[in-house]
Amino acid sequence: MEIEKKAATQVIKKMWDSDDELFHLVRKELYTAVVGDIMDKLGYLNQFLPPQIKPLKQEMFIVGRAMPVLEADVFSENGTHNPLLNRPFGLMLDALDDLKKNEIYICTGVSPAYALWGELMSARAQKLGAAGAVVDGYSRDTRGILKMNFPTFSYGCYAKDQAPRGKVIDFRTAIEIKGVRINPGDIVLGDIDGVCVIPGEAEEEVFCRAIEKARGEKTVQQKIEEGMSAREAYNSYGIM
C-alpha cells in the first residue's frame, strides 16, 4: 500500500511545471479543508489565519504566492524622527506597485481599527496580475471591489481609511498573523472556510498529497451515496 501511495504521488508531481499550472490545479480540485488536513498530518499544525479573515463574498477563492506587507499604526502626520513616516502611506504605494503576477498582498501589523485595502488598490493589483489581497484588518470600497471581482479577504467592510492612521514600514519581509508565519513566496490559499499558508519547503508534498486526498474523497463520497457505512468507508480508504 505504501509503495502504491508513493507511486501515485510521483505521478501527481509531474502534473505541474509552473505556478500557473499548479494554481490551475488548485482552483480546479482543492479547497482549504483538504490542504489543511494534509498539513496537519505533516506536522504543520498552525497554518490557518484567524477565522475573522473572510472573503468579501462566499464564492471568492484565492491562491498565489505571498507578498508580505508590514504596516504600523501612526499617531502623528508630521514631526516624526523617521522620514519614512512623513511619506503619504509610508511604503504602501511602493509595495502595491511591486506586486507581480500570481502574488497576494498580505498585510498585518496594525490595530484592526481601519481599512487596509480598497478599490483603487484592487484596481492597481489586478492590472499587475496579482492574485488577490489578504489583510489582518478591514477592507473598504466594497461595491467597487465586488464589481471587479478581485479576491479580497479581510475582517469585513469598514470605511475608516488607513491614510492618517497607518503606514507601511516594510514589504517582502517575513510577517506573523496570530502566530502564523508568512515568508515571501509562501503559497496562500483561501476560500469560504478560511485562509491557510503553505510553507515553501513543504509545498510540493502538501499539494501532491492534497490532490491525492481530494480525489480519494470523491470516491468515498460515491461509495457512501451507494450505501457504504462511514466505518467501512474509513477502513477501506482511510478518508473521512
C-alpha positions as CSV (number, residue, x, y, z in Angstrom):
1,M,0.0,0.0,0.0
2,E,2.8,2.4,0.9
3,I,4.6,1.7,-2.4
4,E,1.3,2.4,-4.3
5,K,0.9,5.7,-2.5
6,K,4.5,6.8,-3.4
7,A,3.9,5.8,-7.0
8,A,0.7,7.8,-7.1
9,T,2.5,10.8,-5.6
10,Q,5.2,10.6,-8.2
11,V,2.6,10.7,-11.0
12,I,0.9,13.7,-9.4
13,K,4.3,15.5,-9.1
14,K,4.5,15.5,-12.9
15,M,1.2,17.3,-13.3
16,W,2.6,20.9,-13.0
17,D,5.8,22.6,-14.2
18,S,5.0,26.1,-13.3
19,D,3.0,28.2,-10.8
20,D,0.3,28.8,-13.5
21,E,-0.2,25.0,-13.9
22,L,-0.2,24.4,-10.1
23,F,-2.6,27.2,-9.3
24,H,-4.9,26.0,-12.1
25,L,-4.9,22.5,-10.5
26,V,-5.6,24.1,-7.1
27,R,-8.6,26.1,-8.3
28,K,-10.0,23.1,-10.1
29,E,-9.5,20.4,-7.4
30,L,-8.6,21.7,-4.0
31,Y,-10.0,23.7,-1.1
32,T,-8.6,24.8,2.3
33,A,-10.0,21.9,4.4
34,V,-8.2,19.2,2.4
35,V,-5.0,21.2,2.3
36,G,-5.2,21.9,6.0
37,D,-5.7,18.2,6.7
38,I,-2.5,17.3,4.8
39,M,-0.5,20.0,6.7
40,D,-1.8,18.6,10.0
41,K,-0.5,15.1,9.0
42,L,2.9,16.5,8.1
43,G,3.2,18.3,11.4
44,Y,2.3,21.8,10.3
45,L,-0.4,22.4,12.9
46,N,-0.7,26.2,12.9
47,Q,-1.1,27.3,9.3
48,F,-4.6,28.8,9.3
49,L,-5.1,32.6,9.8
50,P,-7.7,33.7,12.3
51,P,-11.3,32.9,11.3
52,Q,-12.2,36.7,11.3
53,I,-10.4,36.9,7.9
54,K,-13.1,36.0,5.4
55,P,-13.8,36.5,1.7
56,L,-15.9,39.6,0.8
57,K,-18.3,37.2,-0.9
58,Q,-18.7,33.4,-0.4
59,E,-17.6,32.5,-4.0
60,M,-14.2,34.2,-3.7
61,F,-11.2,31.8,-4.0
62,I,-7.6,32.9,-3.7
63,V,-4.3,31.2,-4.4
64,G,-0.9,32.7,-5.0
65,R,2.4,33.5,-3.6
66,A,2.7,35.8,-0.5
67,M,4.0,39.3,-0.9
68,P,4.0,40.1,2.8
69,V,3.5,43.7,3.9
70,L,4.2,45.2,7.4
71,E,2.1,48.2,8.5
72,A,2.2,50.2,11.7
73,D,-0.2,52.5,13.5
74,V,0.8,56.2,13.4
75,F,-0.5,58.9,15.6
76,S,1.1,62.0,14.0
77,E,1.2,63.1,10.4
78,N,4.3,65.2,10.9
79,G,7.2,65.9,13.3
80,T,8.5,62.3,13.5
81,H,12.2,61.5,13.5
82,N,11.7,58.8,10.8
83,P,11.4,60.4,7.3
84,L,9.6,57.2,6.1
85,L,6.7,58.1,8.4
86,N,6.4,61.5,6.8
87,R,5.6,60.0,3.4
88,P,2.0,59.5,2.5
89,F,1.1,55.9,3.3
90,G,4.7,55.1,4.1
91,L,5.8,52.4,1.7
92,M,2.3,51.3,0.7
93,L,2.4,52.7,-2.8
94,D,5.8,51.1,-3.4
95,A,4.6,47.8,-2.1
96,L,1.5,48.0,-4.3
97,D,3.5,48.8,-7.4
98,D,5.9,46.0,-6.7
99,L,3.2,43.3,-6.9
100,K,3.9,40.6,-9.5
101,K,1.7,38.1,-11.4
102,N,0.1,35.5,-9.1
103,E,1.2,37.3,-5.9
104,I,-1.0,38.1,-2.9
105,Y,-0.7,41.3,-1.0
106,I,-0.9,40.1,2.6
107,C,-0.7,42.7,5.3
108,T,-0.6,42.9,9.1
109,G,1.0,44.8,12.0
110,V,-1.7,47.3,13.0
111,S,-4.6,47.5,15.3
112,P,-7.7,46.3,13.4
113,A,-9.4,49.7,13.6
114,Y,-9.4,50.8,10.0
115,A,-9.3,49.6,6.4
116,L,-6.1,48.2,4.9
117,W,-7.4,47.6,1.4
118,G,-9.7,49.4,-1.0
119,E,-11.0,49.7,-4.6
120,L,-8.1,51.7,-6.1
121,M,-5.6,49.3,-4.6
122,S,-7.5,46.4,-6.1
123,A,-7.5,48.1,-9.5
124,R,-3.7,48.5,-9.4
125,A,-3.2,45.0,-8.1
126,Q,-5.5,43.5,-10.8
127,K,-3.7,45.4,-13.5
128,L,-0.4,43.9,-12.4
129,G,-1.8,40.4,-12.5
130,A,-1.9,39.9,-8.7
131,A,-4.0,37.0,-7.3
132,G,-5.7,39.0,-4.5
133,A,-5.4,40.6,-1.1
134,V,-5.5,39.2,2.4
135,V,-5.4,41.8,5.3
136,D,-5.4,41.4,9.0
137,G,-7.9,44.1,9.4
138,Y,-10.8,45.6,7.4
139,S,-11.3,46.5,3.7
140,R,-13.5,49.2,2.2
141,D,-15.0,50.4,-1.1
142,T,-16.7,47.1,-1.1
143,R,-19.1,47.6,-4.0
144,G,-16.2,48.6,-6.3
145,I,-14.1,45.6,-5.3
146,L,-17.0,43.3,-5.8
147,K,-17.7,44.8,-9.2
148,M,-14.2,44.0,-10.4
149,N,-14.4,40.6,-8.6
150,F,-11.0,41.0,-7.1
151,P,-10.4,38.2,-4.4
152,T,-10.2,40.1,-1.1
153,F,-10.1,38.6,2.4
154,S,-10.5,40.8,5.4
155,Y,-12.3,41.2,8.7
156,G,-15.2,42.7,6.8
157,C,-16.3,46.1,5.5
158,Y,-15.4,49.3,7.3
159,A,-14.9,52.7,5.6
160,K,-12.4,54.3,8.0
161,D,-9.2,55.0,6.0
162,Q,-5.7,54.0,6.8
163,A,-4.2,57.3,5.4
164,P,-3.9,59.2,8.7
165,R,-3.8,56.1,10.9
166,G,-1.4,53.6,9.5
167,K,1.7,53.4,7.2
168,V,3.5,50.6,5.6
169,I,7.0,50.3,7.0
170,D,8.3,47.3,5.1
171,F,7.4,44.7,2.5
172,R,8.7,41.4,1.1
173,T,9.7,40.6,4.6
174,A,8.6,37.8,6.9
175,I,5.5,38.7,9.0
176,E,3.2,36.9,11.5
177,I,-0.5,36.9,11.8
178,K,-1.7,35.5,15.1
179,G,1.3,33.2,15.3
180,V,1.2,32.1,11.7
181,R,4.5,33.0,10.0
182,I,4.3,34.1,6.4
183,N,7.5,34.3,4.4
184,P,7.8,35.9,0.9
185,G,6.9,33.3,-1.7
186,D,4.9,31.0,0.6
187,I,1.7,29.9,-1.0
188,V,-1.5,31.4,0.4
189,L,-4.8,29.6,-0.2
190,G,-8.3,30.9,0.8
191,D,-11.9,30.2,0.4
192,I,-15.2,30.4,2.3
193,D,-13.7,28.2,5.1
194,G,-10.7,30.3,5.8
195,V,-7.1,31.2,4.7
196,C,-4.1,28.9,5.2
197,V,-0.4,29.4,4.5
198,I,1.6,26.6,2.9
199,P,5.3,26.9,3.7
200,G,7.7,26.9,0.8
201,E,9.7,24.0,2.0
202,A,6.7,21.7,2.1
203,E,4.5,23.0,-0.9
204,E,5.3,20.2,-3.3
205,E,4.5,17.4,-0.9
206,V,1.4,19.2,0.5
207,F,-0.2,19.7,-2.9
208,C,0.7,16.3,-4.2
209,R,-0.9,14.7,-1.1
210,A,-3.8,17.1,-1.1
211,I,-4.7,16.3,-4.8
212,E,-4.5,12.6,-4.0
213,K,-6.7,13.0,-0.9
214,A,-9.3,15.2,-2.7
215,R,-9.6,12.6,-5.5
216,G,-9.9,9.9,-2.8
217,E,-12.7,11.9,-1.1
218,K,-14.7,11.9,-4.3
219,T,-14.5,8.1,-4.4
220,V,-15.5,7.8,-0.7
221,Q,-18.5,10.1,-1.3
222,Q,-19.7,8.0,-4.1
223,K,-19.4,4.8,-2.0
224,I,-21.3,6.5,0.9
225,E,-24.0,7.6,-1.5
226,E,-24.2,4.0,-2.7
227,G,-24.8,2.8,0.9
228,M,-21.4,2.1,2.3
229,S,-21.2,2.9,6.1
230,A,-18.9,5.5,7.4
231,R,-16.8,2.9,9.3
232,E,-16.5,0.7,6.2
233,A,-15.5,3.7,4.1
234,Y,-12.9,4.8,6.5
235,N,-11.5,1.2,7.0
236,S,-11.3,0.8,3.2
237,Y,-10.0,4.2,2.1
238,G,-8.6,5.9,5.3
239,I,-10.6,9.0,4.5
240,M,-13.5,10.6,6.3
